[in-house]
Amino acid sequence: MEQELEQDEGVRELFEIIASLANGDECARFFRDLCTLNELKAMAERWRVARMVSEDIPYRLISQHTGASTATITRIAHWVNHGEGGYRQMLERSEV
């Protein structure tokens, strides 16, 4: 993880709190209080794009289905394929 994030005590604390959430309902309540609707929708769109990228769906089709720009899809694809491994881990976990 980027050194700046790793050294940010507030970010680390937030990650620990998220990791302690017990279930989907608790997670939904916490994130709804923490984030605006637009932030939640943006994260949901990124996750949907990441899933579609991992299925090798062409970027143009992903854009048509999600409304995401091809530039956004390209950035997400970079993180899916060359990031910290978080997308990959969750994609593998969601296949189970």
N, C-alpha and C positions, 0 to 999 in steps of 0.2 A: 504494500500500500504506500502511497505517496508519503514521504517523510513529513510534510506539513500536516497532513491529516493524522498521521500516527502520533504526532507530538501535541495535537490539540486535545486538551483534557475534556473539553465540552463535547467534542465529536466522539471521543472514546466512551464517555459516559452515556451518550445517546445510543451508541451501538450496544452497550451492555444492557441498557433498559430495553431496547428492542429485542435483544436475545432472551430477556427474561419473560416476555409476554407468553402467557400460558396457552392461548388458542386463537383461532381466527376471530372470534367475537371480541376478545380483549384487544387484539391487534387492530381491528376495525375502529373500535371506540378511541383508542389512543391516537391512531393516525388521523382520524377525523378531527380530533381536538388540536393536533399538532399542525396539520396541513390545511391549506385552502382546498376547495373543490377542484380548482384548476390545477393545483400541484398534484393532487391525487390522480386526476385524469391524465396528466402528463406522464406520471410514473406508470400508470396502467397501460398507456399507449406504448411506452418504451418496452415494457414487458411483453406486450403482444407482438411488437416488432421483433424483439429478440427471439421469441418462439418461432416466428415465421422465417427469420434469417436462418435459424438452426435447421429448419426444414428445407433449406435451399430454394425457397420461393423467390422468384425474380423480384428485384427491388421495385420495378414499375408496378407489379401486382400488389406488393406490400403497400405501396403508396396509395393505390386505388382503394384497397380494403381498409386502410387505417387513417388515411388523410395525412400521414406523415410525409414530409418532403424527402426526396432521395438523398439530400445532404444529411438529414437526421438519420435516415436508415443506414447510410454509410458510416456515420459515427458510431451508431449502436453496433453495427456489424464488426467494427474495429474492436470494441470492448468485448463482444461475444467471443471473437477469435484470438485477441491478443491482450486482453485485460488482466485483471487480478484473478480470474477464474470463478468469480461469484456468479455471473450469468450461467456459465457452464455447469457449475455445481447444482444450481437450482433447476436448470433445464433437465439435468439427469435425474434429480430427485422427483421432479414432476412427472416423469415418464413412468414411475413405479405405480 
